[in-house]
Structures are given as C-alpha cells and as structure tokens.
Amino acid sequence: MRLARRLLLALWAGMLVTVGALAAPVLFATLADRHLAGTLAGALFRAVTVASAAIAALLAWIGTRRIEGAARLAAALGPALLLSASEWGVRPYIEAARAAGATGGLAFGAWHGLATLLYWTAAAWVGRELVRELAP
C-alpha cells in the first residue's frame, strides 16, 4: 500500500504542476485569442479537479486501511477540497466578473488571484505529502 500511496501522490503532484505551471501558461503564450486560451485552461483545471477528487478518494481509502487516523485522511482530502472550492466556489465569480466587469465588489483579477492561491496551496500540500512519504 505504501508504493500505491507514493505513486498516487507523485501522479497528483505532477499533474498539478504540469497543468498549472506548464500547460496553462503555454496556452496563453501561444494562442492569440485570450478568451479561447482561458476556456481551454479552465477545462484543464476542471479536469484536474475531478482527477484530484478521484486520487484523494483512493488515498483516503488506502489511509483508512492502515492505522493512521485523521492526519492521513486530512492529507488526502484537504487538497481536493481546496481545488473543489476553487472550481465550484470561485470559478462562477470569475466567469461573472469577466462578463460584467466586477462581481461582489471584486474584479476579475481578484477572483482569479483567489483561485490561483487555492490551486497552488493544494499543489504545495500534495508536494509536502509526497516529500513526507518519501522521507526515510
């Protein structure tokens, strides 16, 4: 089970970094249409969130089969909850702000910044768990 946990964490961390630091920036650098780039990046982030939920569920299942308690469960579910909050809690405001100019007193940039903060916090959390798992 330890190998499975390590592999899942490595897959998860790699997926988060690849999409957040490579794929999304390349879309904006390559495509002339920023709206299309944003739409494609949004689809990638949505896919990452769904995949993250599946990985978190597997990690939680693996963790409950071992005597490790709430810490392992939080480590598995916490990043997925942050990504879900960004996707289904913040994204509607981002889209509304893009359409209307501002939502809830915040502009597009503020909502996008919050989503970015949630995403990279989740990525750092997964990375920390991977480092802990690989430590001797």
Rosetta constraint file for C-alpha pairs under 8 A:
AtomPair CA 1 CA 5 HARMONIC 6.21 0.50
AtomPair CA 1 CA 62 HARMONIC 6.80 0.50
AtomPair CA 2 CA 6 HARMONIC 6.20 0.50
AtomPair CA 3 CA 7 HARMONIC 6.11 0.50
AtomPair CA 4 CA 8 HARMONIC 6.08 0.50
AtomPair CA 5 CA 9 HARMONIC 6.11 0.50
AtomPair CA 5 CA 59 HARMONIC 6.42 0.50
AtomPair CA 5 CA 62 HARMONIC 7.33 0.50
AtomPair CA 6 CA 10 HARMONIC 6.08 0.50
AtomPair CA 6 CA 130 HARMONIC 6.70 0.50
AtomPair CA 6 CA 133 HARMONIC 6.53 0.50
AtomPair CA 6 CA 134 HARMONIC 7.38 0.50
AtomPair CA 7 CA 11 HARMONIC 6.06 0.50
AtomPair CA 8 CA 12 HARMONIC 6.03 0.50
AtomPair CA 8 CA 55 HARMONIC 6.62 0.50
AtomPair CA 8 CA 59 HARMONIC 7.41 0.50
AtomPair CA 9 CA 13 HARMONIC 6.01 0.50
AtomPair CA 9 CA 126 HARMONIC 6.68 0.50
AtomPair CA 9 CA 127 HARMONIC 7.73 0.50
AtomPair CA 9 CA 129 HARMONIC 7.36 0.50
AtomPair CA 9 CA 130 HARMONIC 5.60 0.50
AtomPair CA 10 CA 14 HARMONIC 5.95 0.50
AtomPair CA 10 CA 130 HARMONIC 6.55 0.50
AtomPair CA 11 CA 15 HARMONIC 6.01 0.50
AtomPair CA 12 CA 16 HARMONIC 6.23 0.50
AtomPair CA 12 CA 52 HARMONIC 6.78 0.50
AtomPair CA 12 CA 55 HARMONIC 7.16 0.50
AtomPair CA 12 CA 126 HARMONIC 7.21 0.50
AtomPair CA 13 CA 17 HARMONIC 6.20 0.50
AtomPair CA 13 CA 123 HARMONIC 6.32 0.50
AtomPair CA 13 CA 126 HARMONIC 5.86 0.50
AtomPair CA 13 CA 127 HARMONIC 5.82 0.50
AtomPair CA 13 CA 130 HARMONIC 7.82 0.50
AtomPair CA 14 CA 18 HARMONIC 5.86 0.50
AtomPair CA 15 CA 19 HARMONIC 6.16 0.50
AtomPair CA 15 CA 48 HARMONIC 7.20 0.50
AtomPair CA 16 CA 20 HARMONIC 5.90 0.50
AtomPair CA 16 CA 48 HARMONIC 7.02 0.50
AtomPair CA 16 CA 123 HARMONIC 5.98 0.50
AtomPair CA 17 CA 21 HARMONIC 5.38 0.50
AtomPair CA 17 CA 22 HARMONIC 7.18 0.50
AtomPair CA 17 CA 123 HARMONIC 7.11 0.50
AtomPair CA 18 CA 22 HARMONIC 5.10 0.50
AtomPair CA 18 CA 23 HARMONIC 6.20 0.50
AtomPair CA 19 CA 23 HARMONIC 4.70 0.50
AtomPair CA 19 CA 24 HARMONIC 5.89 0.50
AtomPair CA 19 CA 44 HARMONIC 6.96 0.50
AtomPair CA 19 CA 45 HARMONIC 7.26 0.50
AtomPair CA 19 CA 48 HARMONIC 7.88 0.50
AtomPair CA 20 CA 24 HARMONIC 5.84 0.50
AtomPair CA 20 CA 25 HARMONIC 7.50 0.50
AtomPair CA 20 CA 45 HARMONIC 7.99 0.50
AtomPair CA 21 CA 25 HARMONIC 6.46 0.50
AtomPair CA 22 CA 26 HARMONIC 6.07 0.50
AtomPair CA 23 CA 27 HARMONIC 6.24 0.50
AtomPair CA 23 CA 41 HARMONIC 7.66 0.50
AtomPair CA 24 CA 28 HARMONIC 6.57 0.50
AtomPair CA 24 CA 37 HARMONIC 7.86 0.50
AtomPair CA 24 CA 41 HARMONIC 5.25 0.50
AtomPair CA 24 CA 44 HARMONIC 7.92 0.50
AtomPair CA 25 CA 29 HARMONIC 6.12 0.50
AtomPair CA 26 CA 30 HARMONIC 5.82 0.50
AtomPair CA 27 CA 31 HARMONIC 5.80 0.50
AtomPair CA 27 CA 37 HARMONIC 5.33 0.50
AtomPair CA 27 CA 40 HARMONIC 7.68 0.50
AtomPair CA 27 CA 41 HARMONIC 7.12 0.50
AtomPair CA 28 CA 32 HARMONIC 7.64 0.50
AtomPair CA 28 CA 34 HARMONIC 6.32 0.50
AtomPair CA 28 CA 37 HARMONIC 5.41 0.50
AtomPair CA 28 CA 38 HARMONIC 7.46 0.50
AtomPair CA 31 CA 36 HARMONIC 7.56 0.50
AtomPair CA 31 CA 37 HARMONIC 6.15 0.50
AtomPair CA 33 CA 37 HARMONIC 6.33 0.50
AtomPair CA 34 CA 38 HARMONIC 6.01 0.50
AtomPair CA 35 CA 39 HARMONIC 6.11 0.50
AtomPair CA 36 CA 40 HARMONIC 6.14 0.50
AtomPair CA 37 CA 41 HARMONIC 6.01 0.50
AtomPair CA 38 CA 42 HARMONIC 5.89 0.50
AtomPair CA 39 CA 43 HARMONIC 6.29 0.50
AtomPair CA 40 CA 44 HARMONIC 6.33 0.50
AtomPair CA 41 CA 45 HARMONIC 6.19 0.50
AtomPair CA 42 CA 46 HARMONIC 6.06 0.50
AtomPair CA 43 CA 47 HARMONIC 6.21 0.50
AtomPair CA 44 CA 48 HARMONIC 6.18 0.50
AtomPair CA 45 CA 49 HARMONIC 6.18 0.50
AtomPair CA 45 CA 87 HARMONIC 7.82 0.50
AtomPair CA 46 CA 50 HARMONIC 6.38 0.50
AtomPair CA 46 CA 87 HARMONIC 6.60 0.50
AtomPair CA 47 CA 51 HARMONIC 6.09 0.50
AtomPair CA 48 CA 52 HARMONIC 5.84 0.50
AtomPair CA 49 CA 53 HARMONIC 6.27 0.50
AtomPair CA 49 CA 80 HARMONIC 6.97 0.50
AtomPair CA 49 CA 83 HARMONIC 5.75 0.50
AtomPair CA 49 CA 84 HARMONIC 6.30 0.50
AtomPair CA 49 CA 87 HARMONIC 7.18 0.50
AtomPair CA 50 CA 54 HARMONIC 6.52 0.50
AtomPair CA 51 CA 55 HARMONIC 6.21 0.50
AtomPair CA 52 CA 56 HARMONIC 5.92 0.50
AtomPair CA 52 CA 80 HARMONIC 5.67 0.50
AtomPair CA 52 CA 83 HARMONIC 7.94 0.50
AtomPair CA 53 CA 57 HARMONIC 6.11 0.50
AtomPair CA 53 CA 77 HARMONIC 7.85 0.50
AtomPair CA 53 CA 80 HARMONIC 5.44 0.50
AtomPair CA 54 CA 58 HARMONIC 6.34 0.50
AtomPair CA 55 CA 59 HARMONIC 6.12 0.50
AtomPair CA 56 CA 60 HARMONIC 5.98 0.50
AtomPair CA 56 CA 76 HARMONIC 4.94 0.50
AtomPair CA 56 CA 77 HARMONIC 5.43 0.50
AtomPair CA 56 CA 80 HARMONIC 6.37 0.50
AtomPair CA 57 CA 61 HARMONIC 6.12 0.50
AtomPair CA 57 CA 76 HARMONIC 7.39 0.50
AtomPair CA 57 CA 77 HARMONIC 7.34 0.50
AtomPair CA 58 CA 62 HARMONIC 6.15 0.50
AtomPair CA 59 CA 63 HARMONIC 5.98 0.50
AtomPair CA 59 CA 73 HARMONIC 7.88 0.50
AtomPair CA 59 CA 76 HARMONIC 5.61 0.50
AtomPair CA 60 CA 64 HARMONIC 6.09 0.50
AtomPair CA 60 CA 72 HARMONIC 7.21 0.50
AtomPair CA 60 CA 73 HARMONIC 5.37 0.50
AtomPair CA 60 CA 76 HARMONIC 5.58 0.50
AtomPair CA 60 CA 77 HARMONIC 7.05 0.50
AtomPair CA 61 CA 65 HARMONIC 6.46 0.50
AtomPair CA 62 CA 66 HARMONIC 6.94 0.50
AtomPair CA 63 CA 67 HARMONIC 7.54 0.50
AtomPair CA 63 CA 68 HARMONIC 6.65 0.50
AtomPair CA 63 CA 69 HARMONIC 7.70 0.50
AtomPair CA 63 CA 72 HARMONIC 5.89 0.50
AtomPair CA 63 CA 73 HARMONIC 6.50 0.50
AtomPair CA 64 CA 68 HARMONIC 7.27 0.50
AtomPair CA 64 CA 69 HARMONIC 7.21 0.50
AtomPair CA 64 CA 73 HARMONIC 7.51 0.50
AtomPair CA 68 CA 72 HARMONIC 6.19 0.50
AtomPair CA 69 CA 73 HARMONIC 6.82 0.50
AtomPair CA 70 CA 74 HARMONIC 6.01 0.50
AtomPair CA 71 CA 75 HARMONIC 6.11 0.50
AtomPair CA 72 CA 76 HARMONIC 6.14 0.50
AtomPair CA 73 CA 77 HARMONIC 6.08 0.50
AtomPair CA 74 CA 78 HARMONIC 5.26 0.50
AtomPair CA 75 CA 79 HARMONIC 7.28 0.50
AtomPair CA 75 CA 125 HARMONIC 7.68 0.50
AtomPair CA 75 CA 126 HARMONIC 7.76 0.50
AtomPair CA 75 CA 129 HARMONIC 6.98 0.50
AtomPair CA 76 CA 80 HARMONIC 7.50 0.50
AtomPair CA 77 CA 81 HARMONIC 6.12 0.50
AtomPair CA 78 CA 82 HARMONIC 6.37 0.50
AtomPair CA 78 CA 122 HARMONIC 7.57 0.50
AtomPair CA 79 CA 83 HARMONIC 6.27 0.50
AtomPair CA 79 CA 121 HARMONIC 7.65 0.50
AtomPair CA 79 CA 122 HARMONIC 4.33 0.50
AtomPair CA 79 CA 123 HARMONIC 7.20 0.50
AtomPair CA 79 CA 125 HARMONIC 6.37 0.50
AtomPair CA 79 CA 126 HARMONIC 6.71 0.50
AtomPair CA 80 CA 84 HARMONIC 6.02 0.50
AtomPair CA 80 CA 122 HARMONIC 7.22 0.50
AtomPair CA 81 CA 85 HARMONIC 6.03 0.50
AtomPair CA 82 CA 86 HARMONIC 6.27 0.50
AtomPair CA 82 CA 118 HARMONIC 5.76 0.50
AtomPair CA 82 CA 119 HARMONIC 7.03 0.50
AtomPair CA 82 CA 121 HARMONIC 7.84 0.50
AtomPair CA 82 CA 122 HARMONIC 6.08 0.50
AtomPair CA 83 CA 87 HARMONIC 6.09 0.50
AtomPair CA 83 CA 118 HARMONIC 6.52 0.50
AtomPair CA 83 CA 119 HARMONIC 5.89 0.50
AtomPair CA 83 CA 122 HARMONIC 6.67 0.50
AtomPair CA 84 CA 88 HARMONIC 5.81 0.50
AtomPair CA 84 CA 89 HARMONIC 7.31 0.50
AtomPair CA 85 CA 89 HARMONIC 4.77 0.50
AtomPair CA 85 CA 90 HARMONIC 6.57 0.50
AtomPair CA 85 CA 118 HARMONIC 7.95 0.50
AtomPair CA 86 CA 90 HARMONIC 4.79 0.50
AtomPair CA 86 CA 91 HARMONIC 6.17 0.50
AtomPair CA 86 CA 114 HARMONIC 7.87 0.50
AtomPair CA 86 CA 115 HARMONIC 5.19 0.50
AtomPair CA 86 CA 118 HARMONIC 6.29 0.50
AtomPair CA 86 CA 119 HARMONIC 7.20 0.50
AtomPair CA 87 CA 91 HARMONIC 5.21 0.50
AtomPair CA 87 CA 115 HARMONIC 7.85 0.50
AtomPair CA 88 CA 92 HARMONIC 6.84 0.50
AtomPair CA 89 CA 93 HARMONIC 7.72 0.50
AtomPair CA 90 CA 94 HARMONIC 6.42 0.50
AtomPair CA 90 CA 111 HARMONIC 6.71 0.50
AtomPair CA 90 CA 114 HARMONIC 7.60 0.50
AtomPair CA 90 CA 115 HARMONIC 6.32 0.50
AtomPair CA 91 CA 95 HARMONIC 6.21 0.50
AtomPair CA 91 CA 111 HARMONIC 7.90 0.50
AtomPair CA 91 CA 115 HARMONIC 7.41 0.50
AtomPair CA 92 CA 96 HARMONIC 6.13 0.50
AtomPair CA 93 CA 97 HARMONIC 5.87 0.50
AtomPair CA 93 CA 103 HARMONIC 6.41 0.50
AtomPair CA 93 CA 108 HARMONIC 8.00 0.50
AtomPair CA 93 CA 111 HARMONIC 6.72 0.50
AtomPair CA 94 CA 98 HARMONIC 6.09 0.50
AtomPair CA 94 CA 108 HARMONIC 5.62 0.50
AtomPair CA 94 CA 111 HARMONIC 5.53 0.50
AtomPair CA 94 CA 112 HARMONIC 6.24 0.50
AtomPair CA 95 CA 99 HARMONIC 6.24 0.50
AtomPair CA 95 CA 108 HARMONIC 7.98 0.50
AtomPair CA 96 CA 100 HARMONIC 5.90 0.50
AtomPair CA 96 CA 101 HARMONIC 7.75 0.50
AtomPair CA 96 CA 102 HARMONIC 7.31 0.50
AtomPair CA 96 CA 103 HARMONIC 6.36 0.50
AtomPair CA 97 CA 101 HARMONIC 4.92 0.50
AtomPair CA 97 CA 102 HARMONIC 4.32 0.50
AtomPair CA 97 CA 103 HARMONIC 5.03 0.50
AtomPair CA 97 CA 106 HARMONIC 7.65 0.50
AtomPair CA 97 CA 107 HARMONIC 5.89 0.50
AtomPair CA 97 CA 108 HARMONIC 4.94 0.50
AtomPair CA 97 CA 111 HARMONIC 8.00 0.50
AtomPair CA 98 CA 102 HARMONIC 7.19 0.50
AtomPair CA 98 CA 108 HARMONIC 5.71 0.50
AtomPair CA 101 CA 107 HARMONIC 6.35 0.50
AtomPair CA 101 CA 108 HARMONIC 6.96 0.50
AtomPair CA 102 CA 106 HARMONIC 5.47 0.50
AtomPair CA 102 CA 107 HARMONIC 4.33 0.50
AtomPair CA 102 CA 108 HARMONIC 6.32 0.50
AtomPair CA 103 CA 107 HARMONIC 6.35 0.50
AtomPair CA 103 CA 108 HARMONIC 7.89 0.50
AtomPair CA 106 CA 110 HARMONIC 5.93 0.50
AtomPair CA 106 CA 111 HARMONIC 6.79 0.50
AtomPair CA 107 CA 111 HARMONIC 6.64 0.50
AtomPair CA 108 CA 112 HARMONIC 6.00 0.50
AtomPair CA 109 CA 113 HARMONIC 5.91 0.50
AtomPair CA 110 CA 114 HARMONIC 6.30 0.50
AtomPair CA 111 CA 115 HARMONIC 6.32 0.50
AtomPair CA 112 CA 116 HARMONIC 6.09 0.50
AtomPair CA 113 CA 117 HARMONIC 6.09 0.50
AtomPair CA 114 CA 118 HARMONIC 6.25 0.50
AtomPair CA 115 CA 119 HARMONIC 6.12 0.50
AtomPair CA 116 CA 120 HARMONIC 6.16 0.50
AtomPair CA 117 CA 121 HARMONIC 5.96 0.50
AtomPair CA 118 CA 122 HARMONIC 6.18 0.50
AtomPair CA 119 CA 123 HARMONIC 6.26 0.50
AtomPair CA 120 CA 124 HARMONIC 5.98 0.50
AtomPair CA 121 CA 125 HARMONIC 6.11 0.50
AtomPair CA 122 CA 126 HARMONIC 6.24 0.50
AtomPair CA 123 CA 127 HARMONIC 6.12 0.50
AtomPair CA 124 CA 128 HARMONIC 6.02 0.50
AtomPair CA 125 CA 129 HARMONIC 6.27 0.50
AtomPair CA 126 CA 130 HARMONIC 6.21 0.50
AtomPair CA 127 CA 131 HARMONIC 6.21 0.50
AtomPair CA 128 CA 132 HARMONIC 6.15 0.50
AtomPair CA 129 CA 133 HARMONIC 6.05 0.50
AtomPair CA 130 CA 134 HARMONIC 6.19 0.50
AtomPair CA 131 CA 135 HARMONIC 6.07 0.50
